[in-house]
Each structure stands twice: as C-alpha cells, then as structure tokens.
C-alpha cells in the first residue's frame, strides 16, 4: 500500500502626517516582492505536474533491471480476460504456469517489484519535501503581507481618528460661539429696550425681534 502523496494543511504603507499612500511592494522581473519575505512572489518551486511512473522508474537511483517479465508484466497478465473469472488460487496457478513456461525467474520479478516500490516511495518523499518547502515559503510571505496590512490599517485608523478629533474640536468651537452669540443677542436686546420709547417699548422690541427672526 503506497502512502498518500499529499496532505494539505488548512493552513502601501502611508505617512499619516503627510496623507499620502505608498505601495511597499517592489516589482521585479519575476513578480511582486513583499518587504521582509526574502523572495519574490510567483518564483517559488511550485509543483505543477508529476513525472510519469515510467520516468520515475527510469530515473530512480536504483532503477529496476531489464527483465523479460517485470512485476508490471505480471500485473498486466492478472488483468487478462482469460483469467478474470478465476478464483485467487486458480489465478495463482495459471500465473505460475505461464511464468514457468516463459522461463521467468521469480527472484527477478520480486527484485523488480521491490525496486519499483522503492522508486515510488523515494519520489513521493521528494515531492512531500517540495510541498513542505512551498508551504513554508508561502506561509512566510503571508505573514509578511499580514504585517504590512496591519501596519497600513493602523496608519489609516490613525488618520480616521485625527479626522474624528478635528470634527469634535470644530463642534466644540461652534457651540462655544453659539453661547457667545446668545450673550451678544441678549445684550443687544437689553440695550434696545432702553432705547425704545417707554410707552411702546415692548411693542417696538417685539417688532424688532420679529423682523430679525424673519430675516434669519
């Protein structure tokens, strides 16, 4: 039983005082590089495809010997329609008869099977190593990107807070002016009361205030 090949684990800074934005990534010939990652994006050794089994067997450090009957030939014989309906014992007897008639050595077939399994397992180990390296590199870049994102977010939040504080100060200033304005209006109203004729001072004052209210 071969091991599974893969197991995936779920795994523009800005100056607030100047109000400008700046992308902190650097464009290279191979893609965008994020500060702190040590490597540009899109250049890691991504696994795009896998070698064929024939290529794996051929390039293995200890590739299977060239024998007349390899374990793959035996596997093909077992898939033959001539023995498909046989029980396991019948298939074994038919297989042994055919191998004996062909002069095939069982030890060569067993060695061939062992070397092919070793080649497959070695290739799998190498691909898993590549996958772990790719995951580690991607994770490192993601952490660098997240750090940049947190920094940018903090800077924009600081700008937002500056604007909120500025609005609050303007509101306080306006309310203070309104209070002074009310005091000024009261002073004018009082002075006007003394300037109007005694007998119709209230009428004159009401008329003045009414006209002022209409204009406002």
VEXDREN-2710 file (C-alpha; in Angstrom, 1 decimal):
% VEXDREN-2710
k/r/px/py/pz
1/UNK/0.0/0.0/0.0
2/UNK/1.5/3.3/-1.1
3/UNK/1.4/6.4/1.1
4/UNK/-0.7/9.3/0.2
5/UNK/1.1/11.8/-1.9
6/UNK/-0.2/15.0/-0.4
7/UNK/-1.9/16.1/2.8
8/UNK/-2.7/19.8/2.6
9/UNK/-2.8/21.6/5.9
10/UNK/-5.5/24.3/6.2
11/UNK/-3.1/26.3/6.8
12/UNK/1.4/50.6/0.5
13/UNK/2.4/52.0/3.7
14/UNK/1.3/55.6/4.3
15/UNK/2.6/58.6/6.2
16/UNK/-0.3/59.8/8.3
17/UNK/1.2/63.2/8.8
18/UNK/1.5/63.8/5.0
19/UNK/-1.6/62.0/4.0
20/UNK/0.0/60.1/1.1
21/UNK/-0.2/56.4/0.3
22/UNK/2.7/54.3/-0.9
23/UNK/2.8/50.7/-2.1
24/UNK/5.6/49.0/-0.2
25/UNK/5.9/46.1/-2.7
26/UNK/8.7/46.0/-5.2
27/UNK/8.1/44.9/-8.8
28/UNK/10.8/42.6/-10.1
29/UNK/11.3/40.7/-13.3
30/UNK/9.6/37.7/-11.8
31/UNK/6.7/39.4/-10.0
32/UNK/6.0/41.5/-6.9
33/UNK/8.2/41.2/-3.9
34/UNK/6.8/41.9/-0.4
35/UNK/9.3/43.5/2.0
36/UNK/10.7/41.1/4.6
37/UNK/9.9/38.0/2.6
38/UNK/13.3/37.5/1.1
39/UNK/11.9/36.2/-2.1
40/UNK/9.6/37.5/-4.9
41/UNK/6.2/36.2/-5.3
42/UNK/5.5/33.7/-8.1
43/UNK/9.1/32.3/-8.1
44/UNK/8.9/29.6/-5.5
45/UNK/9.2/26.0/-6.7
46/UNK/5.5/25.3/-7.2
47/UNK/4.5/21.7/-8.0
48/UNK/2.8/22.0/-11.4
49/UNK/3.0/18.4/-12.6
50/UNK/4.5/15.0/-11.7
51/UNK/6.7/12.6/-13.6
52/UNK/5.1/9.6/-15.2
53/UNK/5.6/6.3/-13.5
54/UNK/7.9/5.2/-16.3
55/UNK/10.0/8.3/-15.9
56/UNK/10.1/7.7/-12.1
57/UNK/11.3/4.1/-12.6
58/UNK/13.8/5.1/-15.3
59/UNK/15.5/7.9/-13.3
60/UNK/15.5/6.2/-9.9
61/UNK/18.9/5.8/-8.2
62/UNK/18.4/2.0/-8.3
63/UNK/16.2/1.5/-11.3
64/UNK/14.6/-1.9/-11.9
65/UNK/16.7/-4.3/-14.1
66/UNK/15.6/-5.1/-17.6
67/UNK/14.0/-8.5/-17.3
68/UNK/11.7/-10.3/-19.6
69/UNK/8.9/-10.5/-17.1
70/UNK/8.7/-7.5/-14.8
71/UNK/6.2/-7.1/-12.0
72/UNK/4.3/-4.7/-14.3
73/UNK/4.0/-7.5/-16.9
74/UNK/2.7/-9.8/-14.2
75/UNK/0.1/-7.2/-13.2
76/UNK/-1.0/-6.9/-16.8
77/UNK/-1.3/-10.7/-17.0
78/UNK/-3.6/-10.7/-13.9
79/UNK/-5.9/-8.2/-15.7
80/UNK/-6.3/-10.5/-18.7
81/UNK/-9.8/-11.5/-19.6
82/UNK/-8.7/-15.2/-19.8
83/UNK/-8.3/-15.5/-16.0
84/UNK/-10.6/-12.7/-14.9
85/UNK/-13.3/-15.2/-13.7
86/UNK/-10.9/-17.4/-11.8
87/UNK/-10.6/-17.6/-8.0
88/UNK/-7.3/-16.4/-6.4
89/UNK/-5.9/-20.0/-6.3
90/UNK/-6.8/-20.5/-9.9
91/UNK/-5.2/-17.2/-10.9
92/UNK/-2.1/-18.1/-9.0
93/UNK/-1.7/-21.5/-10.6
94/UNK/-2.3/-20.0/-14.1
95/UNK/0.2/-17.3/-13.4
96/UNK/2.9/-19.7/-12.1
97/UNK/2.4/-21.9/-15.1
98/UNK/2.8/-19.1/-17.6
99/UNK/5.9/-17.8/-15.8
100/UNK/7.5/-21.2/-15.7
101/UNK/6.7/-21.8/-19.4
102/UNK/8.4/-18.5/-20.2
103/UNK/11.4/-19.3/-18.1
104/UNK/10.9/-16.2/-15.9
105/UNK/12.8/-16.2/-12.5
106/UNK/10.6/-15.4/-9.5
107/UNK/13.5/-13.7/-7.7
108/UNK/14.0/-11.3/-10.6
109/UNK/10.3/-10.4/-10.5
110/UNK/10.4/-9.9/-6.8
111/UNK/13.5/-7.7/-7.0
112/UNK/11.9/-5.7/-9.8
113/UNK/8.8/-5.1/-7.6
114/UNK/10.9/-4.1/-4.6
115/UNK/12.9/-1.6/-6.7
116/UNK/9.8/-0.1/-8.3
117/UNK/8.2/0.4/-4.9
118/UNK/11.4/2.0/-3.5
119/UNK/11.5/4.3/-6.5
120/UNK/7.8/5.4/-6.0
121/UNK/8.4/5.9/-2.3
122/UNK/11.6/7.9/-2.8
123/UNK/9.8/10.1/-5.4
124/UNK/6.9/10.6/-3.0
125/UNK/9.3/11.7/-0.2
126/UNK/10.9/14.2/-2.5
127/UNK/7.6/15.7/-3.6
128/UNK/6.4/15.9/0.0
129/UNK/9.6/17.8/0.8
130/UNK/9.0/20.2/-2.0
131/UNK/5.4/20.7/-0.8
132/UNK/6.6/21.4/2.8
133/UNK/9.1/23.9/1.4
134/UNK/6.4/25.6/-0.7
135/UNK/4.0/25.8/2.3
136/UNK/6.7/27.3/4.5
137/UNK/7.7/29.9/1.8
138/UNK/4.1/30.8/1.2
139/UNK/3.4/31.0/4.9
140/UNK/6.4/33.3/5.5
141/UNK/5.2/35.6/2.7
142/UNK/1.7/35.6/4.1
143/UNK/3.0/36.6/7.5
144/UNK/5.0/39.5/5.9
145/UNK/1.9/40.6/3.9
146/UNK/-0.2/40.5/7.1
147/UNK/2.4/42.6/8.9
148/UNK/2.2/45.2/6.1
149/UNK/-1.6/45.0/6.2
150/UNK/-1.7/45.6/9.9
151/UNK/0.7/48.5/9.6
152/UNK/-1.3/50.1/6.8
153/UNK/-4.5/49.5/8.8
154/UNK/-3.1/51.1/11.9
155/UNK/-2.0/54.2/9.9
156/UNK/-5.4/54.6/8.3
157/UNK/-7.1/54.2/11.6
158/UNK/-4.8/56.9/13.0
159/UNK/-5.9/59.2/10.2
160/UNK/-9.5/58.4/10.8
161/UNK/-9.0/59.3/14.5
162/UNK/-7.4/62.5/13.6
163/UNK/-10.4/63.5/11.5
164/UNK/-12.8/62.5/14.2
165/UNK/-10.9/64.6/16.7
166/UNK/-10.8/67.5/14.3
167/UNK/-14.6/67.3/13.8
168/UNK/-15.1/67.2/17.6
169/UNK/-13.0/70.3/18.1
170/UNK/-14.9/72.2/15.4
171/UNK/-18.2/71.2/17.1
172/UNK/-16.9/72.5/20.4
173/UNK/-15.8/75.7/18.9
174/UNK/-19.1/76.2/17.2
175/UNK/-21.1/75.5/20.4
176/UNK/-18.8/78.0/22.2
177/UNK/-19.5/80.6/19.6
178/UNK/-23.3/79.9/19.8
179/UNK/-23.1/80.6/23.5
180/UNK/-21.2/83.9/22.9
181/UNK/-23.7/84.8/20.2
182/UNK/-26.6/84.3/22.6
183/UNK/-24.9/86.5/25.1
184/UNK/-24.4/89.1/22.4
185/UNK/-28.0/88.9/21.3
186/UNK/-29.2/89.3/24.9
187/UNK/-27.0/92.3/25.4
188/UNK/-28.4/93.9/22.2
189/UNK/-32.0/93.1/23.2
190/UNK/-31.5/94.7/26.6
191/UNK/-29.9/97.8/25.1
192/UNK/-32.7/98.1/22.6
193/UNK/-35.2/98.0/25.4
194/UNK/-33.7/101.1/26.9
195/UNK/-33.5/102.9/23.6
196/UNK/-37.2/102.5/22.7
197/UNK/-39.9/104.9/23.9
198/UNK/-41.3/104.0/27.3
199/UNK/-44.9/103.7/26.3
200/UNK/-44.4/101.3/23.4
201/UNK/-41.0/99.8/24.3
202/UNK/-42.4/96.3/24.4
203/UNK/-44.2/96.8/21.1
204/UNK/-41.0/98.1/19.4
205/UNK/-38.9/95.4/20.9
206/UNK/-41.4/92.7/19.7
207/UNK/-41.3/94.2/16.2
208/UNK/-37.6/94.3/16.1
209/UNK/-37.2/90.7/17.2
210/UNK/-39.9/89.6/14.8
211/UNK/-38.1/91.3/11.9
212/UNK/-34.8/89.8/13.0
213/UNK/-36.5/86.3/13.2
214/UNK/-37.9/86.7/9.7
215/UNK/-34.5/87.6/8.2
216/UNK/-32.9/84.6/9.9
END
